[in-house]
């Protein structure tokens, strides 16, 4: 199957490639350092990470996709993931994900809304985060481009790196509240909308 470079998605640090039949998105995480120019950084941060952690990011994301499905939320289908066996391969890990051309990155969708619709969108986002919290998890990197939107259908979760919530109320609330950062949610007002939904539902998932 042939893949071509895909540049139509913002907020993603990995390289993306789209299959020739427009059905599969290949997400590739490459090594960050050159073996010839930055050997020690390559050895400790790329080589050892691959050898001993075995594609930690891809494995976390694979588990995250499973959590999303089990919690009753939506995400594109994850077909497979893996890591190269050779330590000298420039690829650290890869994932093959269902591609849907009718999904819009969360930030792009948010910026197209009126002010009243933006509040509704943030409330919907918070409600889904509450569902995830009820299942015992919170997003490690809670920002708008970690969600895709299908008009009339709702949110699709992507980059599913989650943190297990503590069983203790005080620590759990700290994990939830600290996951919300103004700059990743387009301002303090939006963060407070989500925070208020968290507070309203805290007794439900604590």
N, C-alpha and C positions, 0 to 999 in steps of 0.2 A: 504493500500500500504506500502510495506517495503522499508526502506531507510538504506543505509550503509555509514559509514564514508568515506569521499572523501578527498584525500590529494594531488591531482594532479593539484593544482592551487597555484601559488605564488602570494604574494602581497595582500592577503585577510585576514583581521583580524578576521572575523566572522568564525564560524564553518560551514563546508559544508558537505552535505549528498546527495548521489546519489540514485535515486530510482532503484528498482530491475530491471525495464525494460529499464534502461539507457536513460530515456526521461526527467526526472525532476530533477533539482538541488535544494535542500532545503538549504537556507541560514539562519542561526540562530545566533542572537545576544544575548549572555548571560549576566547576571548581572556581574558586574566587582568586586563587594565587597561582603564579607561574612557577613550575618546578625549577626552571633554569635561573629565574631572576629573583625569586622570593622563596628559596628552598625551605627554610625553617617554618615560615608561615604555612606553606603548602603542606609540609609534613605534619605539623601539629593541628592545623585547622581543617585541612581537606583529607589528607591520607588517613590519619588516625580516626577522624570522624567517620569515614567510609568503612574502615576496617573493623572498628569496634562498635559503632553505633548503628551501622548498616542502614543508611538512608533515613535518619531519624525524622527529618521533616516530612518525607513522603509517607513514612509509616504513621506518623501522627495524623497526617491529613487523611489517610485511608481510614484510620480509626474514627476520625471526626465525621467522615461521610456516613459511617455506620451509625454513629450516635444520632446524627440528624434524622436519619430514616427511622430509627427506633423511637425517637421523640415525637414522630409524626409531623416533622417539618419537611420542607422540600429542598432538594439539591439536584444538580445534574447527576446522571448515573456515572459512577466510577467503574471503568471496565477493568483496569489493571494498573499495577505500579511495580517498580523494580529498581535495582541498582546494578551497575556493571560489575563484573567479577574482577576485571583488571584494575589495579590501583592507579594505573597511569592513564586511564580513560579520562577525558576532560569532562565527562558527565558524572555528576554525583548521584542523581536519581531522576526518575521520570514517572509520569502518570498519564494515562489515557482516559479522557473524560468526555462524556456526551456533549456535543456542541449543539446549541440552539440559537439560531440567528435572530430570534424574536425577543431575546433577553437584553436588557439595557443595564449597564453598570449603575450601581446605586447612586453615586454622586451625580452622574449625568442626568438620571431620572429626577433626583431631588431638585436640581437646579432648574428643571423645566416646569416645576410646580408653582402655583400661586402660594401666598403666605399661609392661607388657611389649609391648603392641601399639604403643605410641608409639615404642619402640626399633625395632621392625620397620618402622614407617612411615618413620622418619628414615633407616634403612638403605636402604629402597627409593628414597627421594628422592635419597640420595647416589649410589646405583647409576646412576640416570638422569642425574645430573649428570656422572658419569664418562663415560657414553656421549656426552654433549654435548662434554665435554672431548676425547675421542678424535677428535671431528669438528673440534676446533679452536676451541671457543667456551666462554665462561663467562657466566652471567647477570649483568647489571649491577645487578639489584635482587633478590637471592636471599632471598625471604621466603615464608612459607607460603601467603599468599593470592595468590601468583602461580601457584598450582597449583589445579586442581580435581580432585576424586576421584570416580570411579564405582565403587561397591562391586562387588568381584569382577572388575573390569576393570583398574583402575589409575589412574595420574596422567594429567591433561591439562594441558599447558603453556599458560599465557596470559600477557599482558603480556610478550611475547617480545623484550625489549631485551637483546641479547647483546653481549659484547665479544670481539674476536678475541684468541686467546691468542698470546703471544710464542713464537717458535721456540727461545728460550733457556731452559734448564731453570730457572735461578734466578729469572728474571723471571716465568716461567710459574707457578711455585709461589707466588710472591708474589701474583699475580693471583687464583689459586684460593683461597688461604687468606684473603686480605683480602676476598673476596666473602662470607664467612661472618661475620655479626654476631649476637651473643647475643640482642639485643632482637627481631630479626626471626625468630629460630628458637626463641623461647620458652625461652631460657636457655643457659648455657654448656655444660651437659651434652649438649644436643642438637647444639650446634655441634661439640663434640668427637667425637660419633658420626660426623658427616659428614666431619669432618677426618681421622679414622682411616681411613675408606674411601678418601678422596683419597690418603692416604699409601700405603696398601696397593696402589693401582693406579697410582701416579705413573709408574713405569717403563714401564707399558703405553702411556700417551698422551704421554710426553715424548720 
